[in-house]
Amino acid sequence: MPRRDHRVDPGASWVYRFAAWLAFAVMRLQRWRVEVHGVEHLPRRGGAVIVANHTSFWDFFTSGWLPYREWRRPVRILAKASLFSTPVFGWFMRRAEHIPVHRGAGREALTSAIEALERGELVLVLPEQTISPSLELLPFKPGAARMAAAAGVPLVPTVSWGSHRFHTTGRKPRWSWRLPVSVRYGEPVHPGADDDPEVVTQELRRRLATLLDEVQRGYADGTPPGAWWVPARLGGGAPSAEEADAFLRALATRWRHPTTTAPVAATGPGSVDGTVSDLEVASADSGHESGGVRESGGVRESGGVRESGGVREPDGGHEPDGVLAEDGVRESDGVRQRHDSDDDEQREAAS
């Protein structure tokens, strides 16, 4: 494991540092047991797109925990623009220099993300664009693949599992003492300028699905039968993919600006808020190129999320100890870190 770099990255504003301190303080107060694997896949320097699953309001903090805590590298979150206008939280989002995505005008966000990547920054994208009710992966949008190809940086598949037990959609935050949280970084995908972003996205999703299954099956608290926080595939009480699909489809009918494109079948309706999908709008004008990205049609735009039946669907993602070190596992502020190569049981995602 690399040594912690106590020098503050000049890209991390004091607001970013303060917000990170608050989020991590919540985790420390509850003595969360955070384990991080696959650190060797995350670049110490240079740009990269961290592509993570979305089951919790805290995925942003857990996915970005290691690069900031260990290397003081801020992670820029791609978030829908409405979050930037909310009281207090919006001020933090603006001052922390995260990247807003305006509905129907995603070209500016796409350009900003590419510029940040070219400066050597880390950008976090949640391609499912909403918390998955089934705790399984929803369909991905190819915006992350497009920006990575344009900037010439890798896509790092990332899985975070466990923080949904603290705070997820439809459930209030609950005190979670010594909560196990697993974070796994997988082998990067390196898209080329001539690669089809849809094909790259499919490969990225396949790798994330492999990582997610491994992390779920190896979770410290297991997969108790019937537990609400365990996916139905593993015998848990979370909604099945079909039930989640029906819920999200019903929610889509209540949007202020409903999509004009039929939802993706079986595993979810695709984009259910305005984040990465709006980056696709930036690529919708046939033949137009921006920031080295070729734009093509056939992409739908979606609107904001509303409450339905007392359940608030999140914004697509961009809201923003006590473990002894053993067997070569390094512990830092309650985070156990291990290279995949150091543990035969930690399998890398299939390439």
C-alpha positions in Angstrom: 0.0 0.0 0.0 1.2 3.5 -0.7 2.0 5.8 2.2 -0.5 8.4 3.0 0.4 11.8 1.4 -0.4 14.5 3.9 0.0 17.3 1.4 -3.3 18.7 0.4 -4.0 18.5 -3.4 -4.3 22.1 -4.6 -7.5 21.1 -6.4 -9.3 20.4 -3.1 -10.8 23.6 -1.9 -11.4 24.2 1.8 -15.1 23.5 1.3 -14.3 20.2 -0.3 -12.0 19.3 2.6 -14.6 20.4 5.2 -17.4 18.4 3.5 -15.2 15.3 3.3 -14.3 15.7 6.9 -18.0 15.9 7.8 -18.9 12.8 5.8 -16.0 10.8 7.1 -16.8 11.9 10.6 -20.2 10.3 10.4 -18.5 7.1 9.4 -15.9 7.3 12.1 -18.4 8.0 14.8 -20.2 4.8 14.0 -16.9 2.9 13.7 -17.6 1.6 10.3 -15.4 -1.2 9.2 -14.4 -0.2 5.7 -12.4 -2.7 3.7 -10.8 -1.5 0.4 -9.5 -4.0 -2.2 -7.9 -3.6 -5.6 -6.1 -0.4 -4.8 -3.5 -1.1 -7.4 -6.1 -0.5 -10.1 -6.7 3.1 -9.0 -4.1 5.5 -10.4 -2.1 7.4 -7.9 -1.7 10.2 -10.4 -3.3 11.2 -13.6 -6.9 11.3 -14.7 -9.4 8.5 -14.4 -13.2 7.9 -14.4 -14.4 6.0 -11.3 -17.5 4.2 -12.4 -19.5 2.9 -9.4 -22.7 1.0 -8.6 -25.4 2.9 -6.7 -27.3 1.4 -3.8 -26.8 4.2 -1.2 -26.7 7.9 -0.7 -23.2 7.3 0.7 -21.7 5.6 -2.4 -20.0 8.9 -3.3 -18.1 9.0 0.0 -17.2 5.3 0.2 -16.1 5.2 -3.5 -13.9 8.3 -3.0 -12.7 7.5 0.5 -9.4 5.9 -0.4 -8.0 8.4 -3.0 -8.8 11.4 -0.8 -7.8 9.9 2.6 -4.6 8.3 1.4 -3.5 10.5 -1.4 -5.5 13.7 -0.8 -6.9 13.4 -4.3 -10.3 15.1 -4.6 -13.0 13.2 -6.6 -15.2 15.4 -8.8 -18.8 14.2 -8.8 -21.0 14.5 -11.8 -24.3 15.6 -10.5 -27.6 16.9 -11.9 -27.8 20.7 -11.8 -30.9 20.9 -9.5 -28.7 19.7 -6.6 -26.5 22.8 -7.0 -29.5 25.1 -6.4 -30.7 23.4 -3.2 -30.1 25.2 0.2 -26.9 24.5 2.0 -26.1 21.3 0.1 -26.1 23.2 -3.2 -23.6 25.7 -1.8 -21.3 22.9 -0.8 -21.6 21.3 -4.3 -20.7 24.5 -6.0 -17.9 25.4 -3.7 -16.4 21.9 -3.8 -16.2 22.3 -7.6 -18.3 19.3 -8.5 -19.7 19.2 -12.1 -23.3 20.1 -12.7 -25.3 18.5 -15.6 -28.1 20.7 -16.9 -31.1 18.9 -18.3 -31.0 19.2 -22.1 -27.7 21.0 -22.1 -25.2 18.3 -21.1 -22.4 19.4 -23.6 -21.0 21.9 -21.0 -20.8 19.2 -18.3 -19.2 16.7 -20.8 -16.6 19.3 -21.7 -16.0 20.2 -18.1 -15.5 16.5 -17.2 -13.1 16.0 -20.1 -11.1 19.1 -19.1 -10.9 17.9 -15.4 -9.7 14.5 -16.6 -7.1 16.0 -18.9 -5.9 18.0 -15.9 -5.2 14.7 -14.2 -8.3 14.7 -11.9 -10.6 11.9 -10.8 -14.2 12.0 -11.9 -16.9 9.9 -10.3 -19.8 8.7 -12.4 -22.7 6.5 -11.3 -24.0 5.3 -14.7 -27.2 3.8 -13.3 -28.2 7.3 -12.4 -30.4 6.4 -9.5 -30.3 4.1 -6.5 -31.3 0.6 -7.6 -34.3 -0.7 -5.6 -33.3 -4.3 -6.3 -29.7 -3.7 -5.3 -28.7 -5.1 -8.7 -27.2 -3.2 -11.5 -29.6 -1.1 -13.6 -28.8 -0.4 -17.3 -25.7 1.8 -17.9 -25.5 4.9 -20.1 -22.3 5.3 -22.2 -21.4 8.9 -21.1 -18.6 7.7 -18.9 -17.0 5.7 -21.8 -17.3 8.7 -24.1 -15.5 11.1 -21.7 -12.8 8.6 -20.9 -12.1 8.0 -24.6 -12.0 11.7 -25.3 -9.6 12.4 -22.4 -7.5 9.3 -23.0 -7.9 8.0 -19.4 -9.0 4.7 -17.9 -12.4 3.7 -16.6 -12.1 2.1 -13.2 -15.0 -0.2 -12.3 -15.8 0.2 -8.6 -18.2 -1.5 -6.2 -19.3 -0.2 -2.8 -21.5 -2.5 -0.7 -22.8 -2.1 2.8 -23.5 1.7 3.3 -27.1 1.1 2.0 -27.8 -0.4 5.4 -27.2 3.1 6.8 -29.1 5.2 4.3 -30.8 4.3 1.1 -33.9 5.3 -0.9 -37.2 4.9 1.0 -35.5 4.5 4.3 -34.4 7.1 6.9 -30.8 7.1 8.1 -30.3 4.6 10.9 -27.4 4.4 13.4 -25.2 1.6 12.1 -22.6 0.7 14.7 -19.5 -1.1 13.3 -21.1 -1.4 9.9 -19.0 -3.5 7.5 -18.5 -1.6 4.2 -16.7 -3.2 1.3 -15.1 -1.2 -1.6 -13.5 -3.0 -4.5 -11.7 -1.4 -7.5 -11.5 -3.6 -10.5 -9.2 -3.9 -13.5 -9.4 -0.7 -15.6 -11.0 -0.5 -19.0 -9.0 1.6 -21.5 -11.3 2.9 -24.2 -9.8 4.1 -27.5 -10.9 6.9 -29.7 -12.2 4.4 -32.2 -14.0 2.1 -29.8 -17.8 1.9 -29.8 -18.8 3.5 -26.4 -21.8 1.2 -26.3 -19.6 -1.9 -26.5 -17.2 -0.4 -23.9 -20.1 0.3 -21.6 -21.3 -3.3 -21.9 -17.9 -4.6 -21.0 -17.7 -2.2 -18.1 -21.1 -3.3 -16.8 -20.1 -7.0 -17.1 -17.0 -6.3 -15.0 -19.0 -4.4 -12.4 -21.6 -7.2 -12.2 -18.8 -9.7 -11.5 -17.3 -7.5 -8.8 -20.6 -6.9 -7.2 -21.5 -10.6 -7.0 -18.1 -11.3 -5.4 -18.4 -8.5 -2.9 -21.9 -9.5 -1.9 -21.1 -13.1 -1.4 -18.0 -12.3 0.6 -19.6 -9.6 2.7 -18.6 -9.7 6.4 -22.2 -10.0 7.6 -23.1 -12.6 5.0 -26.4 -12.7 3.1 -29.0 -13.5 5.8 -32.2 -15.0 4.2 -35.0 -12.5 3.9 -32.9 -9.5 5.0 -34.1 -6.3 3.3 -30.6 -5.3 2.4 -29.8 -8.5 0.6 -30.7 -8.9 -3.1 -33.4 -11.4 -4.0 -30.9 -13.3 -6.1 -29.1 -14.3 -2.9 -32.2 -15.1 -0.9 -32.7 -11.6 0.5 -35.8 -9.5 0.9 -34.9 -6.7 -1.5 -37.3 -6.3 -4.5 -36.7 -8.6 -7.4 -35.4 -7.1 -10.7 -39.0 -7.4 -12.1 -40.5 -5.6 -9.0 -37.9 -2.9 -9.2 -38.6 -2.5 -12.9 -42.3 -2.1 -12.2 -41.7 0.5 -9.5 -39.3 2.6 -11.6 -41.7 2.4 -14.6 -44.5 3.7 -12.4 -42.3 6.4 -11.1 -41.4 7.4 -14.7 -45.1 8.1 -15.5 -45.1 10.7 -12.8 -42.2 12.7 -14.1 -42.8 16.3 -15.0 -41.0 15.6 -18.3 -41.5 11.9 -19.0 -39.2 10.1 -21.4 -40.3 9.7 -25.0 -38.3 6.5 -25.4 -39.5 3.1 -24.2 -37.7 2.0 -21.0 -35.3 -0.8 -21.0 -37.0 -4.0 -20.1 -36.4 -6.5 -17.3 -33.7 -4.8 -15.2 -35.0 -1.3 -15.0 -36.0 1.7 -17.0 -32.6 3.0 -17.7 -32.2 6.6 -16.9 -34.6 7.8 -14.3 -33.1 11.2 -13.6 -31.0 13.8 -15.3 -27.4 13.0 -14.8 -25.3 10.9 -17.2 -28.3 10.7 -19.6 -28.0 14.4 -20.2 -24.4 13.9 -21.3 -25.9 11.8 -24.0 -27.9 14.8 -25.1 -24.6 16.5 -25.6 -23.9 13.9 -28.1 -27.3 13.8 -29.7 -26.7 16.2 -32.6 -25.7 14.0 -35.5 -22.2 14.6 -36.8 -21.3 17.2 -34.2 -18.2 16.8 -32.1 -17.2 18.4 -28.8 -14.1 17.9 -26.8 -13.0 15.1 -29.2 -16.3 13.2 -28.7 -18.4 12.3 -31.6 -22.1 12.8 -31.0 -24.8 10.4 -32.2 -28.5 10.3 -31.9 -30.9 7.8 -30.4 -30.5 8.9 -26.8 -33.3 10.0 -24.6 -33.4 12.8 -22.1 -35.1 12.4 -18.7 -36.5 14.8 -16.2 -36.2 15.3 -12.4 -37.4 12.8 -9.8 -40.6 13.3 -7.8 -41.9 11.7 -4.7 -44.3 8.9 -5.2 -46.1 7.0 -2.5 -44.0 8.5 0.2 -40.8 7.2 -1.4 -38.3 9.7 -2.7 -36.2 8.5 -5.6 -32.7 10.1 -5.3 -31.1 12.3 -7.8 -29.1 9.9 -9.8 -26.3 10.0 -7.8 -24.8 12.8 -6.9 -26.0 13.9 -3.6 -23.0 13.6 -2.5 -12.2 1.0 13.0 -11.9 -0.9 15.0 -10.4 -3.6 12.7 -7.1 -5.1 13.5 -4.5 -5.3 10.6 -3.6 -8.9 9.9 -2.3 -11.2 7.2 -0.6 -8.3 5.4 -3.7 -6.1 5.5 -2.8 -2.5 6.2 -5.2 -0.5 8.4 -5.5 3.3 8.2 -8.2 5.2 10.1 -10.4 2.1 10.2 -9.9 1.3 6.6 -8.4 -2.1 5.8 -6.7 -2.1 2.4 -5.4 -5.0 0.5 -4.1 -5.6 -3.0 -6.0 -8.2 -5.0 -2.7 -9.8 -5.8 -2.1 -10.3 -2.0 -5.2 -12.4 -1.5 -5.9 -15.5 -3.7 -9.6 -15.3 -2.7 -10.0 -11.8 -4.2 -10.6 -12.5 -7.9 -10.2 -9.8 -10.4 -13.1 -8.9 -12.7 -13.1 -10.9 -15.9 -11.5 -9.1 -18.7 
